[in-house]
Amino acid sequence: MTDVLIAGSGPTGLTLACDLARRGLGVRVVEQRAEPHRESRGKGLQRDSLDVFAELGVGGRMAAHGRKGVVLRKYFDGAPVRDTPTAGDGLLIGQWQVEQVLRDRLAELGVHVEYGARLVAVRQDGTGVDAELADGTVVRAAYLAGCDGGGSTTRKLLGIPFEGHTAQEEEMVLGDVRAPGLSREFWHQWFTSDGGGILLCPMPGTDAFQLQASPERDAEGRQLPPSLEGFQRLFDRHARMPGIRLADPTWLSSWRVNVRMAARMREGRVFLAGDAAHVHPIAGGFGMNTGIQDAAALARTLATALTGAAGPDVLDAYEAERLPVAAEVLADTTRRYERVVEAVRTPGNGTEVGAV
């Protein structure tokens, strides 16, 4: 029987796996994806997350892949109007790079992610958890950690309510694209007098930019799916730089407001962490970072329980610590997102929205 089975190999699951493995505990990580992704997604590490990674022995590797002190250049109707340095204690880095560094560290600790392994059933008793995978394999573990994202299979199998609301329509299109000729010295944010906006952020260690913009609509007002052609039209409309042609999209996605929190983060010997436990507006860049902090807290709790350093009540400590934090993050990011929306609608008000 392994000590901890982790479902999900995003930043949350990998952080948890590294932290437990470095403590000498037995860990397995299962991932329903067939292989790792290379999408920028969450693109910033905050100071607390960097502290966690320093303890895991990968702080220097993260810094080598990322960049500090990026300048946000804000434009209005095509003309630059303001340069604002971003927070110097954070690190701009693509999520796929964070995951790669953590996978490498995990491999050094003797653990490798098991891809194409989808969780289909969970049963538990007083001594452990039986996790059944799609191929019929049953993994016996002392504890199970569901770090499998907003659509968490673990949470659904446990029947834990995911309380909150989800917008009916996408609020944003996103993607990773090249933009030859566009300066990589700035995080570019264009506003126009009609209230629209687009953002292109240079991703360190690559020649790509992450793009964010409001979705296009057709003549009937229906939202159009993200596409390179659509990204170019949005760029031309807002940036007004005819010499720049976007190219080579490696990630096309859309996002809608989703504010939800699990009713509980523990069901017996099964725990939820990261997006499996809480999802919220992307303003402020808290998603990946909150999950990393969840993982650090859960690692402390499980290590204490597995080493017999405390009584069974220690398992309650994780939810007691992290559920209030999740609630506050949801409230804070909702307020931030409302300010972002207002800034896009009335771009002359001076609001900075570069933290999305």
C-alpha positions, 0 to 999 in steps of 0.5 A: 500500500502506498502512502498517498495517491495523487490524482492530477499532475498540475502544479498542485499535485506535483508540489504535493508529490515532491513535498511528500517524496522528499520526506521519504513517504511513498507517493504515486501520481496518476494523470488522465492526460496522455502526456504533459501540455505546453500551455502558458495558462497560469503565468506567475509565481508569487513570493509565497509559492517561490518560498515553497519551491525553495524548500523543495530545492527548485527555487533556482530552477524556477528563476532560471526559466522565469523573469522578474520585473516585467514592465506593463506598457499601457496603450490607448487608441494605439498610443503608449500612455503609461509604463508600470513595473510589475511587482518585483517579488514575483516571477513571470513563468509559464505553467507548463514550465513550472510543471516541467521543473517539478516533474524533473524534481519528482523524478530525482526523488524516484517518482514518475507521473503515470499518464493515461490513468483515469480515476473511475471509482473511490472506496475507503475504509478505516485503514485506507482508500481503494482507487479504481482506474479506467483500466481496472487497476485498483490502487490501495493507498493510505490517503488520496489527494484529488488535485485534478482541476475544476472538473475534478473527478475525485470531487464528483466521485465523493459527491462533494457539492461545488457551490457557487456560480458559472457564467453562461458565456465566455468572458475571454479568449486566450492563447499562446502565439508568436508576434514577430516584431513586437517588443518582448521588453514589455507586457503590452495592454491596449485599450480603445475608446470604444471600451475594448482591450487586448493584452499580450504578455511575452513568456520567458524562455520562449518566443511566444506571447500569451494573448487575452482579449474579450471574445469576438461576436458575429453579426447576430451577436453570437460569440465566436470561438478562439482562432488565429484569424480572430486573434489577428482581427482583435489585435489589429482593432486594438493595437493598430500595428499593421506590421505585426502578424500573429502566428503559430498558435500552440494554445487556443482557449476561452474562459468564463467567470467561474466562482465556486468552492467545495463544501468541504476539502476532506471526506475521510481519507480523501482530500481536495486541493487546488482547483478541485477545491476552489475556482475563481476569477483569474484577476490577480494571478491567484489560481496556481499560487493558491493551489501550491499553498494548498499542496504545501499545507496538505503535505504537512498534514499528511506527513504528520499523520503518516509519521504518527507524530500526532493523533487522528485530529491532525487530519482536520488541520488542513481544511481548517487552515485552507477553507477560509483562505479559499473563501477569501481568495474567491471574494478578493479575486471577484472584486479584482475582476469587477475592477478589470471589467470596469477598466475595459469598459471605461479605459480612461479611469486609470485602473491597472489590469495587468495582473490578470 
